[in-house]
């Protein structure tokens, strides 16, 4: 299997796991006495120790330096910022508006890649607008009242920026590290530290029932450990630009899983929107890369030599 194909599969798996995490974060407050922000704190408080335990069975062949550890912890702080800003934004915005706003995240990543001369799909200017149209059709019900809370909108923009920043940072900090497992361990630790710092401000509640604990542990493992690790791996095979585009599948998969497991209905408009997002992702992944002219010339020179 080619590296690119493997990277696509891994990133799709990451998007699926993130979708499961979103559904669990929606269900847990309904089934327990916990507030969404308490779920966010438990998410990383359970995920980090769980991943540390898993990592014991996969020792790194290349020990990380202290500088590398701090970089991974910093990446975890960025990811936790995206997670908590999503929680606070969804408390103020309809989920449909939130999904549309955060779609600027892959655009920011691709624009950063263009600016820095990194590989970008040539069909970018067609593919990303298609994803925006598709996500709008999937998430927003036309004819419904549009109510936008300004603060919620600002927090959603922070979320999009933080998530895009994590994709860029993750690609960079993992670039020269052989053991992605060791790096992910410190990313989880950084994310957990954010939750612990917020404890005095937000407080904490326990689920209060066995099913609540099962859901929380599932969120920690399936909805946090799996998607973060697979995303860290996938970005190394695809790069930030291509990898960020695949993350747009996440809202579509969330709607689909909600239909399958939460008895929600899926309209013709949502089917059409989901199809457009999938089409855009396929087009962008099949398109050759656009790189700076001088980079192309270097590549040609190396090939000819």
C-alpha positions as CSV (number, residue, x, y, z in Angstrom):
1,X,0.0,0.0,0.0
2,X,1.3,3.4,-0.9
3,X,2.1,5.9,1.8
4,X,-0.4,8.4,0.5
5,X,-3.2,5.8,0.5
6,X,-2.3,4.7,4.0
7,X,-2.3,8.3,5.2
8,X,-5.8,8.8,3.7
9,X,-7.1,5.7,5.5
10,X,-5.6,6.8,8.8
11,X,-7.0,10.3,8.5
12,X,-10.5,9.0,7.7
13,X,-10.2,6.7,10.7
14,X,-9.3,9.8,12.8
15,X,-12.3,11.7,11.4
16,X,-14.6,8.8,12.3
17,X,-13.2,8.6,15.9
18,X,-13.5,12.4,16.4
19,X,-17.2,12.0,15.2
20,X,-17.8,9.3,17.9
21,X,-16.2,11.7,20.4
22,X,-18.6,14.5,19.5
23,X,-21.6,12.2,19.8
24,X,-20.4,11.0,23.2
25,X,-19.8,14.6,24.4
26,X,-23.4,15.3,23.3
27,X,-24.9,12.2,25.0
28,X,-23.0,12.2,28.3
29,X,-24.5,15.5,29.7
30,X,-28.0,14.1,28.8
31,X,-27.4,10.8,30.6
32,X,-25.6,12.2,33.6
33,X,-25.6,15.3,35.9
34,X,-22.4,16.6,34.3
35,X,-22.0,19.9,32.5
36,X,-20.3,19.9,29.1
37,X,-17.2,21.6,30.5
38,X,-16.9,18.9,33.2
39,X,-17.0,16.3,30.4
40,X,-14.2,18.2,28.7
41,X,-12.0,18.0,31.8
42,X,-12.7,14.3,32.3
43,X,-12.0,13.7,28.6
44,X,-8.2,14.4,28.9
45,X,-7.9,13.4,32.5
46,X,-8.9,9.9,31.5
47,X,-7.2,9.9,28.1
48,X,-3.7,10.9,29.2
49,X,-3.2,8.1,31.8
50,X,-4.8,5.6,29.5
51,X,-2.4,6.5,26.7
52,X,0.6,6.4,29.1
53,X,-0.4,2.9,30.0
54,X,-0.7,1.9,26.4
55,X,2.6,3.5,25.6
56,X,4.4,1.2,28.1
57,X,3.9,-1.7,25.7
58,X,5.4,0.3,22.8
59,X,8.7,1.7,24.1
60,X,10.2,4.4,21.9
61,X,13.4,3.4,20.0
62,X,14.4,7.1,20.1
63,X,14.1,8.7,23.5
64,X,12.8,12.3,23.3
65,X,14.9,15.2,24.5
66,X,13.6,17.6,27.1
67,X,13.1,20.2,24.4
68,X,11.0,17.8,22.2
69,X,8.8,16.9,25.2
70,X,8.0,20.6,25.9
71,X,7.1,21.0,22.2
72,X,4.7,18.1,22.4
73,X,3.2,19.4,25.6
74,X,2.8,22.8,23.8
75,X,1.0,21.0,21.0
76,X,-1.3,19.4,23.6
77,X,-2.1,22.8,25.0
78,X,-3.1,24.0,21.6
79,X,-5.3,21.0,21.0
80,X,-7.0,21.4,24.4
81,X,-7.7,25.0,23.5
82,X,-9.6,23.8,20.4
83,X,-11.5,21.3,22.5
84,X,-12.6,23.6,25.3
85,X,-13.4,26.5,22.9
86,X,-15.7,24.1,21.0
87,X,-17.5,23.3,24.2
88,X,-18.0,27.0,25.1
89,X,-18.9,27.9,21.6
90,X,-21.6,25.2,21.2
91,X,-23.1,26.5,24.5
92,X,-23.8,29.8,22.7
93,X,-24.2,28.8,19.0
94,X,-26.5,26.4,17.1
95,X,-24.4,23.4,16.1
96,X,-25.2,24.2,12.4
97,X,-23.6,27.6,12.6
98,X,-20.6,26.2,14.6
99,X,-19.9,23.6,11.9
100,X,-19.9,26.2,9.2
101,X,-17.6,28.5,11.0
102,X,-15.0,25.9,12.0
103,X,-14.8,24.9,8.3
104,X,-12.3,27.8,7.9
105,X,-9.8,25.7,9.7
106,X,-8.6,23.7,6.7
107,X,-8.6,26.9,4.7
108,X,-6.2,28.5,7.2
109,X,-4.0,25.4,7.0
110,X,-3.9,25.4,3.2
111,X,-3.2,29.1,3.1
112,X,-0.3,28.7,5.6
113,X,1.0,25.9,3.4
114,X,0.8,28.0,0.3
115,X,2.6,30.9,2.1
116,X,5.4,28.7,3.4
117,X,5.9,26.8,0.1
118,X,4.6,23.4,1.3
119,X,2.7,21.0,-1.0
120,X,-0.9,21.9,-1.6
121,X,-3.5,20.2,-3.9
122,X,-3.7,22.2,-7.1
123,X,-7.5,22.0,-7.2
124,X,-7.6,23.7,-3.8
125,X,-9.7,26.7,-5.0
126,X,-12.5,24.4,-6.2
127,X,-12.3,21.7,-3.5
128,X,-12.5,23.9,-0.3
129,X,-15.6,25.9,-1.6
130,X,-17.2,22.6,-2.3
131,X,-16.6,21.5,1.3
132,X,-18.1,24.7,2.6
133,X,-21.2,24.3,0.4
134,X,-21.5,20.6,1.4
135,X,-21.2,21.3,5.2
136,X,-23.7,24.1,4.9
137,X,-26.2,21.8,3.3
138,X,-25.4,19.1,5.9
139,X,-25.6,21.2,9.0
140,X,-28.0,24.1,8.3
141,X,-31.7,23.8,7.7
142,X,-32.8,26.5,5.3
143,X,-35.8,28.4,6.4
144,X,-35.0,28.1,10.1
145,X,-34.4,31.2,12.2
146,X,-30.8,32.3,12.2
147,X,-29.6,33.5,15.6
148,X,-25.9,34.2,16.1
149,X,-24.4,35.1,19.5
150,X,-21.4,37.4,18.8
151,X,-19.3,35.9,21.7
152,X,-20.1,32.4,20.5
153,X,-19.0,33.3,17.0
154,X,-15.7,34.7,18.3
155,X,-15.1,31.5,20.3
156,X,-15.9,29.4,17.3
157,X,-13.3,31.4,15.3
158,X,-10.8,30.7,18.1
159,X,-11.7,27.0,17.9
160,X,-11.1,26.9,14.1
161,X,-7.8,28.8,14.5
162,X,-6.6,26.5,17.4
163,X,-7.5,23.3,15.5
164,X,-5.8,24.5,12.3
165,X,-2.8,25.5,14.4
166,X,-2.6,22.1,16.0
167,X,-2.5,20.4,12.5
168,X,0.3,22.7,11.5
169,X,2.2,22.3,14.8
170,X,1.7,18.5,14.8
171,X,3.1,18.1,11.3
172,X,6.2,20.0,12.4
173,X,6.9,18.6,15.8
174,X,6.5,15.0,14.6
175,X,8.5,15.4,11.5
176,X,11.9,14.3,12.9
177,X,10.6,11.9,15.6
178,X,10.6,8.2,14.9
179,X,8.4,7.3,17.9
180,X,5.0,8.9,17.3
181,X,3.7,7.0,20.3
182,X,6.1,8.8,22.6
183,X,5.2,12.2,21.1
184,X,1.5,11.6,21.4
185,X,2.0,10.7,25.1
186,X,3.2,14.2,25.8
187,X,0.5,15.8,23.6
188,X,-2.1,14.0,25.8
189,X,-0.2,15.2,28.9
190,X,-0.3,18.8,27.7
191,X,-4.0,18.6,27.0
192,X,-4.7,17.1,30.5
193,X,-2.7,19.9,32.2
194,X,-5.1,22.5,30.6
195,X,-8.1,20.7,32.2
196,X,-6.4,20.5,35.6
197,X,-5.7,24.3,35.4
198,X,-9.4,24.9,34.7
199,X,-10.5,22.8,37.6
200,X,-10.7,25.7,40.2
201,X,-12.7,27.8,37.7
202,X,-15.1,25.2,36.2
203,X,-15.3,22.7,39.0
204,X,-15.8,19.0,38.4
205,X,-18.6,16.4,38.7
206,X,-18.5,12.7,38.5
207,X,-21.0,10.7,36.4
208,X,-22.8,9.2,39.3
209,X,-23.7,6.0,37.5
210,X,-21.9,3.0,35.9
211,X,-23.2,3.8,32.4
212,X,-21.9,7.4,32.9
213,X,-18.4,6.0,33.6
214,X,-18.6,3.6,30.6
215,X,-19.4,6.6,28.4
216,X,-16.6,8.7,29.8
217,X,-14.0,6.0,29.4
218,X,-15.3,5.5,25.9
219,X,-14.8,9.2,25.2
220,X,-11.3,9.0,26.6
221,X,-10.3,6.0,24.5
222,X,-12.4,6.0,21.3
223,X,-13.1,9.7,21.2
224,X,-9.7,11.1,22.2
225,X,-6.8,8.6,22.2
226,X,-7.7,7.0,18.9
227,X,-8.4,10.2,16.8
228,X,-5.4,12.1,18.2
229,X,-2.9,9.3,17.6
230,X,-4.2,8.5,14.1
231,X,-4.2,12.1,13.1
232,X,-0.6,12.6,14.3
233,X,0.3,9.6,12.1
234,X,-1.8,10.5,9.1
235,X,-0.4,14.0,8.9
236,X,3.1,12.6,8.5
237,X,2.0,10.7,5.4
238,X,-0.2,13.4,3.8
239,X,1.1,16.8,5.2
240,X,-1.0,19.5,6.9
241,X,-2.9,20.7,3.8
242,X,-4.2,17.4,2.6
243,X,-4.8,16.1,6.1
244,X,-6.8,19.1,7.2
245,X,-9.1,18.7,4.2
246,X,-10.0,15.2,5.3
247,X,-11.0,16.5,8.7
248,X,-14.0,18.1,7.0
249,X,-15.5,14.6,6.9
250,X,-16.0,14.8,10.6
251,X,-19.3,16.8,10.7
252,X,-20.7,14.6,7.9
253,X,-19.8,11.4,9.8
254,X,-21.2,12.9,13.0
255,X,-24.6,13.5,11.3
256,X,-24.5,10.0,9.8
257,X,-23.6,8.3,13.1
258,X,-26.3,10.4,14.8
259,X,-28.8,9.0,12.3
260,X,-27.6,5.4,12.9
261,X,-27.3,5.5,16.7
262,X,-29.5,8.3,18.0
263,X,-32.5,7.8,15.8
264,X,-32.1,11.2,14.1
265,X,-33.4,11.6,10.6
266,X,-31.3,12.5,7.6
267,X,-32.9,14.8,4.9
268,X,-32.3,14.8,1.2
269,X,-30.5,18.1,1.6
270,X,-28.1,16.5,4.2
271,X,-27.4,13.6,1.9
272,X,-26.6,16.0,-0.9
273,X,-24.3,18.0,1.4
274,X,-22.5,15.0,2.6
275,X,-22.0,13.8,-1.0
276,X,-20.4,17.2,-1.9
277,X,-18.0,17.0,1.0
278,X,-16.9,13.5,0.0
279,X,-16.6,14.6,-3.6
280,X,-14.4,17.6,-2.6
281,X,-12.2,15.4,-0.4
282,X,-11.7,12.9,-3.2
283,X,-10.9,15.6,-5.7
284,X,-8.4,17.3,-3.4
285,X,-6.6,14.0,-2.6
286,X,-6.3,12.9,-6.2
287,X,-5.0,16.3,-7.3
288,X,-1.2,16.7,-7.7
289,X,0.6,19.1,-5.3
290,X,1.3,22.7,-5.9
291,X,4.7,23.8,-4.6
292,X,6.9,26.8,-5.0
293,X,8.8,27.1,-8.3
294,X,12.2,27.1,-6.7
295,X,11.2,23.9,-4.8
296,X,10.2,22.3,-8.1
297,X,13.5,23.3,-9.7
298,X,15.4,21.7,-6.8
299,X,13.4,18.6,-7.1
300,X,14.1,18.4,-10.9
301,X,17.8,19.1,-10.2
302,X,18.0,16.3,-7.7
303,X,16.2,13.9,-10.1
304,X,18.5,14.8,-13.0
305,X,21.6,14.3,-10.9
